[in-house]
Amino acid sequence: MSGLMRTRERQGPAQPDLRRIWQVVLDDHIIALRWSPTGQTLAAAAISGPISILDSTSGTVQHRLQGHLGLGTTALDWHPDGIRLASSGQDGQVRVWDTTSGKEQQVLDAGGTAWVERVVWHSAGSVLAAAAGRTVRLWAANGTLRHTWDAHASTVVDIAWEPRGTRLAAAAYGGVTLWQPGQAAPLRCYAWQGSTLVLAWSPDGSLIATGDQDSTVHFWYVASGKDLQMWGYETKVLELTWHWSSRYLATGGGSIPCVWDCQAGPNGPEGSRPVQLVAHSVPVTALAYQHRGNLLVSGGQAGGVALWEPHRTNRRYAWADGTSAVTQLVWSPDDTRLSVGYDDGTVALYAVTSEIAKVPRGKPQRS
């Protein structure tokens, strides 16, 4: 198929490379792209609503789910069983799908709000959380409503479960709120008078980072509540991704991705100089670290995807041209394949070659 080309940077025989396996064109702008826990299938949601379940080996569409047709899908998340898929949309609903049959299993009402922003399963699969308006709702896996948390001053823009924990973080204008299933009141509020756009827990659970409307990145140390900030970005920051060790955070917010060392000194990354990765001539629109490796990928508004190992060099390893702006970058569960979603509805799958892509260095930290 035409449109996507691959080139390899000539920097030595051992460096990783990107090799395209397949490419398909779906309905329109890919707003969400998620690997199943087994790595056998991919779920791709078009912004207009339809959700495609793709075979990861061939790219064949196994099922085309209606999703939130006519109004739009906003987010996806797989249940740990690799069968159930949750979706949220602009119809005010959360829907749970059986991806083996392609049938809808549950429709969960988000409480009368027209737009459901995020939906996330807990890693144990026992509860499902969704953010809609100023409210976060929590359901048991069988669809029973467990909590309605509404102590947010403004619209909740992002939610995320604590890695290997039970707390849920919710970001809104004014900071981040922590919730605990089984408790009606918030555990803690990390206040900041600014507009947060996206949040990301560090893998060890010790830090919460947020990307912000005012072109900054904000940090909180979860235990102490101490906060710090990095500034100087070209644009608002929508792209955050942590290295598995919790030491490094890669951020977008312009055409040059920055990688911060969060153990640079007593004040963490504040006041330090990040590693800067120069390859994109336009703003970066997606970033993703491997789950257990050291490779980082960045995607840009012009469609290019760059492959890096920023802890070894700030020179890119490989480059893949794209059909339109990159909207999604997601590594396979085993870190050997990379899926890319584009603004024009294209989904492409790449193999990441060489042993460096498969073997992490050191051991992940444990909380």
C-alpha positions, 0 to 999 in steps of 0.5 A, a space after each residue: 500500500 502507498 503512503 507509509 514508507 520506512 527508512 533506517 538511520 545509518 548509525 551501526 548494525 546493532 541499532 533498532 529499526 522499524 519494519 512495517 507489517 501491515 496497514 489498514 484504513 478505517 472510518 476516520 480520525 483514530 481517537 483511541 487505540 489499545 492492545 488486548 492483554 494477550 497481544 492477539 488483537 487491537 481495538 481502534 476507535 474512530 472519533 465518529 463512533 465505530 470501534 474496530 477489533 483487529 487481528 494483530 497478525 494480519 490487520 484483518 477486521 474481526 468485528 466492527 462494533 457500533 460504539 457510540 455511533 452518531 455522536 462519537 467515541 472518546 476512549 477505550 480500555 480492555 478488561 484484563 481478561 482480554 475479552 471485554 472492552 469498555 468504551 466511553 462516548 459523547 452519548 453520556 454512556 459507558 458501554 462494555 463489549 464482548 470482543 469474541 462475539 462482537 456483542 454489547 454486554 452492558 450499557 452504563 449511565 454516566 449520570 445524565 452528562 452528555 460527554 464521558 471523557 475517560 473510562 479505565 478498568 482497574 488492573 484486577 478487573 474488579 471495577 470500572 471507572 469513568 469520568 463525565 463532567 465533574 463526576 467520577 463514577 465507579 461500577 463493579 464488573 457486573 455493572 452495579 454502581 459502587 460510587 458517584 464521586 462529584 467533589 470536583 470543582 470543574 470538569 474531570 479531564 483525565 483519570 488513572 489508577 495507581 499502578 499496583 494499587 487501589 487509588 484513583 487519581 482524577 485531574 481537573 482545573 485546580 489540581 488532582 484528587 485521589 479517591 479510594 474505593 469504599 470511601 465516599 470522601 476524597 483521600 487527598 487533594 493536590 491543589 494547583 490553580 491551573 488547567 490540567 489536561 492529562 495525568 500520568 502516575 509513575 510506574 512505582 506510584 511515587 509521583 503524579 505528573 500532569 501536562 497543562 494548558 499553560 505550557 507547563 508540566 507539574 509534579 506531585 510527590 504522592 506521599 508528601 504532597 510536595 510539588 514542582 514544575 517545569 516550564 518553557 514549552 512551546 505549546 500546551 502539554 498533552 503528551 506524557 510517558 514514563 520510563 518503566 524505572 520511574 526515573 525518566 519522564 518524556 514530555 511533548 509540548 512542542 516539536 522537540 520531545 524532552 526527557 527529564 531525569 526525575 532523580 537529577 537532584 534533591 528537587 527532582 527534575 526541577 531546574 535541571 536540563 532535559 535530554 532534547 530529541 530533535 527530529 520533528 519539524 512540527 509539534 509532537 502529538 504522541 509519545 510512548 515508552 516501552 513497558 519494560 524496555 528503554 525505547 521511546 517513540 514519538 509521533 508528529 503532526 506531519 505523520 512521522 514516527 521516530 524511534 529513540 533510546 534517549 538514555 544512550 543517545 539523543 540521535 534517532 534510531 529509525 524513522 517512518 513516514 505517515 499518511 497524516 498526523 499521528 494520534 496514537 502510539 501504543 506498544 504491544 504487551 511484549 514490546 516487540 511491535 508498535 501500533 500507530 493511529 493516524 488522523 485520517 483513519 489509518 492504523 499501521 503496525 510495525 515490528 521493532 527489530 534487534 535484540 535491544 528492543 526486547 531485553 530491558 536493562 536492570 529490574 523494574 522498581 517495586 512500590 
